[in-house]
Amino acid sequence: MKTFAFADILLKWHVITKQRNVPWYNEKNPYKIWLREIILQQTQVQQGLQYYLKFVKNYPTIQALASESLEAVLKLWEGLGYYNRCKNLHKTAQQIVNEFNGKFPENYSQLMTLKGIGPYTAAAIASFAYNLPYSVIDGNVKRVLARIYGVQSNLETSQGKKSIDAILKKIFDATHSPQFNQAIMDFGAIQCKPQQPNCNICCFAPHCFAFKNKKIVELPVKKIKLPLQKRYFTYFILHFNNKILIKQRDDKDIWSGLHDYFLIEDIENQNINELEAQNLLKAKIKKIKIKNIHLLNAVSSQKLSHQHLYFKIFLVHLKDNIFPCNTYFWEDINTINNLAFPIKIKPSLWFK
């Protein structure tokens, strides 16, 4: 690996570059650093910012978050996706309150024992909150190093990870850990962007493998995208006596911990009309007594990381109450909006 003063160049660039306008910049509070890192996993800064501000406002301390119900925390998280992050956030808050007297551990090893905290988040808290010599490796960091040092391996493979680790061991400035980590992440976000990086005014251009070899587009090596799994959801919002029949989704599928309505999945022909939908529902719930049924939407869709979901939703007024199984319960229309639902089917779309 060619040697040059990477850290010196990077830190000088950071001093003269306009800092990013985000509320967590130069944050030292481990609680707020942790919130930021969990929220920004799999989430763009622009979207994550509003959720960060909501959480800081509603739960200004870890004690406030730990004492809240999971249902309320999920409701605040509603629409952000990857809901296991939220469930782990709540568990970790309670763990810190119960096992660490409400204070974040001040060493990396103990941080790694917390639910939902992996090497990246532990390193971020250790470095930014406690000035400990741990490098924070996010997508920006990996992209910058892959381009400058010419890493030819897919960065998601063990070989790619080893290459990045080896580079960081040689260039990391342990005496200025938070400054180095912030600078290299900012460099990836501002200068060495995924698309159209500013190579012509880059301080690393004389040293950059990708720039000199015209491999900006090829590096970093793209991971192979998994094919999208198509899923077809036909929802029946069963209504009786001003109440809606709902259930809480389990941990074995998407939207864990959120609520939804009576669901029939795997109907590829979602062009069914109201009469066909009524017959389908009667076949699934033998004793159901239907007063009327209305289509609430044309087919809508949502893309998740590896799934493409298609929705069709019917509102069904019943003549009698039913329980298809003991996982369902009736919720009053006046309170149903207090519960967390997937964003595409949240009750406020139909019940204000």
C-alpha positions as CSV (number, residue, x, y, z in Angstrom):
1,M,0.0,0.0,0.0
2,K,1.4,3.3,-1.1
3,T,2.2,5.6,1.9
4,F,1.3,9.2,2.1
5,A,0.1,11.6,4.8
6,F,-3.6,10.6,4.5
7,A,-4.7,11.9,8.0
8,D,-2.9,15.2,7.6
9,I,-4.5,15.8,4.2
10,L,-7.9,14.8,5.5
11,L,-7.9,16.9,8.6
12,K,-6.6,20.0,6.7
13,W,-9.5,19.5,4.2
14,H,-12.0,19.3,7.1
15,V,-10.7,22.5,8.7
16,I,-11.3,24.6,5.6
17,T,-14.6,22.8,4.5
18,K,-18.0,24.1,5.5
19,Q,-19.4,21.8,8.1
20,R,-22.6,19.9,7.5
21,N,-25.8,21.6,8.8
22,V,-27.1,18.9,11.0
23,P,-28.1,19.2,14.7
24,W,-25.9,16.4,15.9
25,Y,-22.7,17.9,14.6
26,N,-19.9,17.8,17.2
27,E,-22.3,16.1,19.6
28,K,-20.7,14.6,22.7
29,N,-23.7,13.2,24.5
30,P,-23.6,9.4,24.2
31,Y,-27.4,9.1,24.3
32,K,-27.9,11.5,21.3
33,I,-25.0,9.9,19.4
34,W,-26.6,6.5,19.9
35,L,-30.0,7.8,18.7
36,R,-28.4,9.3,15.6
37,E,-26.6,6.1,14.7
38,I,-29.5,3.8,15.2
39,I,-31.9,6.1,13.3
40,L,-29.5,6.6,10.4
41,Q,-28.9,2.8,9.8
42,Q,-30.4,2.0,6.4
43,T,-31.8,5.6,6.3
44,Q,-30.9,8.7,4.4
45,V,-29.9,11.8,6.5
46,Q,-32.8,13.9,5.1
47,Q,-35.4,11.4,6.3
48,G,-33.7,10.4,9.5
49,L,-33.3,14.0,10.6
50,Q,-37.0,14.5,11.4
51,Y,-37.1,11.3,13.4
52,Y,-34.0,12.3,15.4
53,L,-35.6,15.6,16.3
54,K,-38.9,13.9,17.3
55,F,-37.1,11.4,19.5
56,V,-34.9,14.1,21.2
57,K,-38.0,16.2,21.8
58,N,-40.2,13.4,23.2
59,Y,-37.4,11.5,25.0
60,P,-34.7,14.0,26.0
61,T,-33.0,11.5,28.3
62,I,-32.5,7.8,28.2
63,Q,-34.6,7.5,31.3
64,A,-37.5,9.0,29.5
65,L,-37.2,6.6,26.6
66,A,-36.8,3.6,28.9
67,S,-39.9,4.4,30.9
68,E,-42.1,4.8,27.8
69,S,-44.2,1.9,26.5
70,L,-42.9,0.0,23.4
71,E,-46.2,0.8,21.7
72,A,-45.7,4.5,22.0
73,V,-42.0,4.3,20.8
74,L,-43.1,2.3,17.8
75,K,-45.8,4.9,17.0
76,L,-43.1,7.6,17.0
77,W,-40.9,5.4,14.7
78,E,-43.9,4.8,12.4
79,G,-42.8,5.1,8.7
80,L,-39.1,4.8,9.3
81,G,-38.9,1.1,8.6
82,Y,-36.6,-1.7,9.8
83,Y,-38.7,-1.8,13.0
84,N,-36.4,-4.1,14.9
85,R,-34.1,-1.1,15.2
86,C,-36.8,0.6,17.2
87,K,-37.5,-2.5,19.4
88,N,-33.8,-2.8,20.1
89,L,-33.6,0.9,20.9
90,H,-36.2,0.5,23.6
91,K,-34.7,-2.6,25.0
92,T,-31.2,-1.0,25.2
93,A,-32.6,2.1,26.9
94,Q,-34.1,-0.2,29.6
95,Q,-30.9,-2.2,29.8
96,I,-28.8,0.9,30.4
97,V,-31.2,2.2,33.1
98,N,-31.4,-1.1,34.8
99,E,-27.8,-2.4,34.5
100,F,-25.7,0.8,34.2
101,N,-27.7,3.3,36.4
102,G,-28.8,5.2,33.3
103,K,-25.3,6.0,32.1
104,F,-23.8,4.7,28.9
105,P,-20.8,2.5,29.3
106,E,-17.5,4.3,28.7
107,N,-15.6,1.5,27.1
108,Y,-16.0,-0.4,23.8
109,S,-16.4,-3.9,25.2
110,Q,-19.3,-2.9,27.5
111,L,-21.0,-1.0,24.7
112,M,-20.9,-4.1,22.6
113,T,-23.0,-6.0,25.2
114,L,-25.9,-3.7,24.5
115,K,-28.8,-4.9,22.5
116,G,-28.7,-3.7,18.9
117,I,-25.3,-2.2,19.2
118,G,-22.6,-3.6,16.8
119,P,-19.0,-2.7,16.1
120,Y,-20.0,0.5,14.1
121,T,-22.3,2.0,16.7
122,A,-20.0,1.0,19.6
123,A,-17.1,2.7,17.8
124,A,-19.1,5.8,17.1
125,I,-20.1,6.2,20.8
126,A,-16.6,5.4,22.0
127,S,-14.9,7.8,19.6
128,F,-17.3,10.8,19.6
129,A,-18.5,10.7,23.2
130,Y,-15.4,9.5,25.0
131,N,-12.5,10.3,22.6
132,L,-11.4,6.7,22.4
133,P,-9.2,5.4,19.5
134,Y,-11.8,3.5,17.5
135,S,-12.4,4.0,13.8
136,V,-16.0,4.3,12.6
137,I,-16.6,2.5,9.4
138,D,-19.7,3.5,7.5
139,G,-20.6,3.4,3.8
140,N,-18.9,6.8,3.2
141,V,-15.6,5.6,4.8
142,K,-15.6,2.4,2.8
143,R,-16.3,4.1,-0.4
144,V,-13.5,6.7,0.1
145,L,-10.9,4.1,1.0
146,A,-11.9,1.7,-1.8
147,R,-11.4,4.5,-4.4
148,I,-8.3,6.1,-3.0
149,Y,-6.5,2.8,-2.3
150,G,-8.0,0.7,-5.1
151,V,-9.8,-2.0,-3.1
152,Q,-10.9,-4.4,-5.8
153,S,-12.9,-6.8,-3.6
154,N,-16.6,-6.4,-2.8
155,L,-16.7,-4.6,0.5
156,E,-19.4,-6.9,1.9
157,T,-17.1,-9.9,1.6
158,S,-14.7,-11.0,4.3
159,Q,-11.8,-10.1,1.9
160,G,-13.2,-6.6,1.3
161,K,-13.7,-6.0,5.0
162,K,-10.1,-7.2,5.8
163,S,-8.8,-4.8,3.1
164,I,-10.6,-1.8,4.7
165,D,-9.5,-2.8,8.2
166,A,-5.8,-3.1,7.0
167,I,-5.9,0.4,5.4
168,L,-7.5,2.0,8.5
169,K,-4.8,0.5,10.8
170,K,-2.2,2.3,8.8
171,I,-3.9,5.7,8.3
172,F,-6.1,6.1,11.4
173,D,-5.1,9.1,13.6
174,A,-5.7,7.7,17.1
175,T,-4.7,10.9,18.8
176,H,-7.6,12.8,17.0
177,S,-10.1,10.0,16.9
178,P,-13.4,11.9,16.7
179,Q,-11.9,14.5,14.4
180,F,-10.6,11.9,12.0
181,N,-13.9,9.9,12.0
182,Q,-16.0,13.0,11.4
183,A,-13.7,14.2,8.7
184,I,-13.6,11.0,6.7
185,M,-17.4,10.5,6.9
186,D,-17.9,14.1,5.8
187,F,-15.4,13.6,3.0
188,G,-17.5,10.7,1.7
189,A,-20.7,12.7,2.0
190,I,-19.5,16.0,0.5
191,Q,-16.5,15.3,-1.7
192,C,-16.3,11.6,-2.6
193,K,-20.0,11.1,-3.2
194,P,-21.5,7.9,-4.6
195,Q,-22.5,9.6,-7.8
196,Q,-20.5,12.5,-9.5
197,P,-17.7,12.9,-6.9
198,N,-15.8,16.2,-7.1
199,C,-12.6,14.6,-8.4
200,N,-11.2,17.7,-10.1
201,I,-11.0,19.6,-6.9
202,C,-10.1,16.7,-4.6
203,C,-7.1,17.0,-2.2
204,F,-6.5,13.2,-2.7
205,A,-6.5,13.3,-6.5
206,P,-2.7,12.9,-6.8
207,H,-2.9,9.7,-4.7
208,C,-6.3,8.3,-5.7
209,F,-6.2,4.9,-7.5
210,A,-9.7,5.3,-8.9
211,F,-9.1,8.8,-10.3
212,K,-5.7,8.0,-11.8
213,N,-7.0,4.7,-13.4
214,K,-10.4,6.1,-14.4
215,K,-12.3,3.6,-12.1
216,I,-14.5,6.1,-10.2
217,V,-17.6,4.4,-11.5
218,E,-16.3,0.8,-10.9
219,L,-15.2,1.4,-7.3
220,P,-16.2,0.5,-4.8
221,V,-17.2,-2.9,-6.3
222,K,-21.0,-3.1,-6.2
223,K,-22.5,-5.9,-4.2
224,I,-24.9,-8.2,-6.1
225,K,-28.4,-7.1,-5.6
226,L,-30.8,-9.9,-4.5
227,P,-33.9,-10.2,-6.7
228,L,-37.0,-8.5,-5.3
229,Q,-39.5,-10.9,-3.8
230,K,-43.0,-9.9,-4.8
231,R,-45.8,-10.2,-2.2
232,Y,-49.5,-9.6,-2.7
233,F,-51.4,-8.3,0.3
234,T,-55.2,-8.1,0.3
235,Y,-56.4,-6.4,3.5
236,F,-59.9,-6.5,4.8
237,I,-60.7,-3.8,7.4
238,L,-63.4,-5.5,9.3
239,H,-65.7,-3.0,11.0
240,F,-68.4,-3.5,13.6
241,N,-70.0,-1.3,16.2
242,N,-67.4,1.5,15.6
243,K,-64.5,-0.9,16.1
244,I,-61.9,-2.4,13.8
245,L,-60.5,-5.9,14.0
246,I,-56.7,-5.8,14.1
247,K,-53.7,-7.9,15.2
248,Q,-50.1,-7.2,16.2
249,R,-47.6,-8.6,13.8
250,D,-45.0,-11.1,15.2
251,D,-41.2,-11.2,15.0
252,K,-41.0,-13.6,12.1
253,D,-41.8,-11.2,9.3
254,I,-41.6,-7.6,8.2
255,W,-43.2,-4.9,10.4
256,S,-42.5,-6.8,13.6
257,G,-44.5,-5.3,16.5
258,L,-46.7,-3.1,14.2
259,H,-50.5,-3.7,13.7
260,D,-52.5,-4.6,10.7
261,Y,-55.9,-5.8,9.6
262,F,-57.2,-9.2,8.5
263,L,-54.9,-10.2,5.7
264,I,-55.0,-12.7,2.9
265,E,-51.6,-13.0,1.2
266,D,-50.5,-14.5,-2.1
267,I,-53.3,-13.4,-4.3
268,E,-51.4,-12.6,-7.5
269,N,-54.6,-11.5,-9.3
270,Q,-55.3,-8.4,-7.3
271,N,-57.8,-7.2,-9.9
272,I,-60.6,-8.8,-7.9
273,N,-63.8,-6.8,-7.5
274,E,-65.9,-6.3,-4.4
275,L,-68.1,-9.4,-5.0
276,E,-65.0,-11.6,-5.6
277,A,-63.4,-10.2,-2.5
278,Q,-66.5,-10.9,-0.5
279,N,-66.6,-14.5,-1.6
280,L,-62.9,-14.8,-0.8
281,L,-63.4,-13.5,2.7
282,K,-66.4,-15.9,3.3
283,A,-64.2,-18.8,2.2
284,K,-61.6,-17.8,4.8
285,I,-64.0,-17.0,7.7
286,K,-66.9,-19.4,7.5
287,K,-69.4,-17.7,9.8
288,I,-68.8,-14.2,8.8
289,K,-71.9,-12.0,8.2
290,I,-71.2,-9.2,5.8
291,K,-73.4,-6.1,5.6
292,N,-71.5,-4.5,2.8
293,I,-68.0,-4.2,1.3
294,H,-66.2,-1.3,-0.4
295,L,-62.8,-1.1,-2.2
296,L,-60.7,1.6,-0.5
297,N,-57.9,1.8,-2.9
298,A,-56.6,0.8,-6.3
299,V,-53.6,-1.5,-6.1
300,S,-50.7,0.4,-4.4
301,S,-47.2,-0.8,-3.8
302,Q,-44.1,-0.3,-1.6
303,K,-40.5,-1.4,-2.1
304,L,-38.5,-2.7,0.8
305,S,-34.9,-3.7,0.7
306,H,-35.6,-7.2,-0.8
307,Q,-39.3,-7.2,-1.2
308,H,-41.9,-5.5,-3.4
309,L,-45.3,-5.3,-1.7
310,Y,-48.6,-4.9,-3.5
311,F,-51.7,-3.8,-1.5
312,K,-55.4,-4.0,-2.1
313,I,-57.7,-2.9,0.7
314,F,-61.4,-3.4,1.3
315,L,-63.5,-1.9,4.1
316,V,-66.1,-4.5,5.3
317,H,-69.0,-3.6,7.5
318,L,-70.2,-6.6,9.5
319,K,-73.6,-7.6,10.9
320,D,-71.9,-9.3,13.9
321,N,-68.6,-9.4,15.7
322,I,-66.2,-12.2,14.9
323,F,-62.7,-13.5,16.0
324,P,-61.0,-15.4,13.2
325,C,-58.4,-16.5,15.8
326,N,-57.2,-15.3,19.2
327,T,-54.4,-13.1,17.8
328,Y,-57.0,-10.6,16.7
329,F,-58.8,-8.0,18.8
330,W,-61.2,-5.1,18.4
331,E,-59.9,-1.6,18.6
332,D,-62.1,1.5,18.8
333,I,-61.9,3.8,15.8
334,N,-61.4,6.8,18.1
335,T,-58.2,5.2,19.6
336,I,-56.8,3.2,16.7
337,N,-54.6,6.0,15.4
338,N,-52.6,5.8,18.7
339,L,-51.3,2.4,17.6
340,A,-48.4,1.9,15.2
341,F,-49.2,0.6,11.7
342,P,-47.2,0.2,8.5
343,I,-47.2,3.6,6.7
344,K,-49.1,2.4,3.7
345,I,-52.1,1.1,5.7
346,K,-52.2,3.4,8.7
347,P,-55.7,4.0,9.9
348,S,-55.5,7.8,9.6
349,L,-55.7,7.3,5.8
350,W,-59.4,6.4,6.4
351,F,-60.3,7.1,10.0
352,K,-59.4,10.6,11.3
